[in-house]
Each structure stands twice: as C-alpha cells, then as structure tokens.
Amino acid sequence: MIIYYNMAYSKSLAEGIRQYKETEEGRDHMSEAVERYANRKAKKSEKKTRLLDVKNLMETMSLSIDQALDALKINEEKEREMIIKAVQRGC
C-alpha cells in the first residue's frame, strides 16, 4: 500500500494520469483502449463457448469432432483447427 501511495503522488505519474482524465484526446485514447480490451475478452469468451459446445455435442450425442463442428456450422478452417487441437489437448 505504501508503494501505491508514493506512486499516486509522483508528479510525473500524476501529470500522465491527468492527460487521460482531463483532455478529450486522453479520454478518447482510453475509450479506445478499453474497447479493444473488451473485444479481446469477448472473443476469448466466444472461443471458450464454442469449444464447450463442441465438447458437449461430442459427449451427449456421441458425435465425432468433425460432426460436432458441422452441426454447429463452424466452417472457417482456422477456427476448426483451433478447436480440434484444443479437444486433442483435453482443454
């Protein structure tokens, strides 16, 4: 906590933070950064969901991995390869 306290009152750090809080350009930059972060998190979550969907179909319907991918209409080759590798690793 002491480190944080000292960093928060550093003049150069305070100036850098002020730019992001008090200028339109800084706020725009932060908004874009937050949006990029949210998009990355959403994509990661979507990939996990797709993988879980494939695994569930394979388990409950006794489908092969290719059949499960086809059933979910996962046609993009890179995504199919990523899911196949993840299933093979046991993820």
C-alpha positions in Angstrom: 0.0 0.0 0.0 2.9 2.3 0.7 4.3 1.8 -2.8 0.9 2.7 -4.3 0.6 5.7 -2.1 4.0 7.0 -3.2 3.3 6.3 -6.9 0.0 8.1 -6.7 1.7 11.2 -5.6 4.5 11.1 -8.1 4.5 14.4 -10.1 5.2 12.7 -13.4 2.7 10.0 -12.9 0.1 12.5 -11.8 0.7 14.5 -15.0 0.3 11.4 -17.1 -2.9 10.4 -15.4 -4.2 14.0 -15.7 -3.8 13.8 -19.5 -6.0 10.8 -19.7 -8.6 12.2 -17.4 -8.8 15.8 -18.3 -8.2 16.0 -22.1 -10.5 14.9 -24.8 -7.7 13.2 -26.6 -6.7 11.3 -23.4 -10.3 10.2 -22.8 -10.7 9.1 -26.5 -7.4 7.1 -26.2 -8.6 5.4 -23.0 -12.0 4.7 -24.5 -10.4 3.0 -27.5 -8.1 1.0 -25.2 -11.0 -0.2 -23.1 -12.9 -1.1 -26.2 -10.0 -3.1 -27.6 -9.7 -4.9 -24.3 -13.4 -5.7 -24.1 -13.3 -7.0 -27.7 -10.4 -9.3 -26.9 -12.1 -10.6 -23.8 -15.4 -11.2 -25.7 -13.5 -13.1 -28.5 -11.8 -15.2 -25.9 -15.1 -15.9 -24.2 -16.7 -16.8 -27.5 -13.9 -19.2 -28.3 -14.3 -21.0 -25.0 -18.1 -21.2 -25.5 -17.6 -22.7 -29.0 -15.1 -25.2 -27.7 -17.5 -26.2 -24.8 -20.4 -26.5 -27.3 -18.3 -28.9 -29.5 -17.3 -31.0 -26.5 -20.9 -31.2 -25.2 -22.2 -32.3 -28.6 -19.4 -34.9 -28.8 -20.3 -36.2 -25.3 -24.1 -36.1 -25.3 -24.7 -37.0 -28.9 -21.7 -39.3 -29.4 -20.6 -37.2 -32.4 -17.1 -37.1 -33.9 -15.4 -33.8 -33.7 -16.0 -33.2 -37.4 -19.7 -34.0 -37.0 -19.9 -31.6 -34.0 -18.2 -28.8 -35.9 -20.5 -29.3 -38.8 -23.6 -29.4 -36.6 -22.5 -26.0 -35.2 -21.8 -24.7 -38.7 -18.2 -24.0 -37.8 -16.8 -23.8 -41.3 -13.9 -21.4 -41.0 -10.7 -23.6 -41.3 -8.6 -21.7 -38.7 -11.4 -21.9 -36.1 -11.9 -25.6 -36.8 -8.2 -26.3 -36.5 -8.0 -24.4 -33.2 -10.9 -26.3 -31.7 -9.6 -29.7 -32.9 -6.2 -29.0 -31.3 -7.9 -27.9 -28.1 -10.0 -31.0 -27.9 -7.0 -33.2 -28.6 -5.1 -31.5 -25.8 -8.0 -32.1 -23.5 -8.8 -28.5 -22.9 
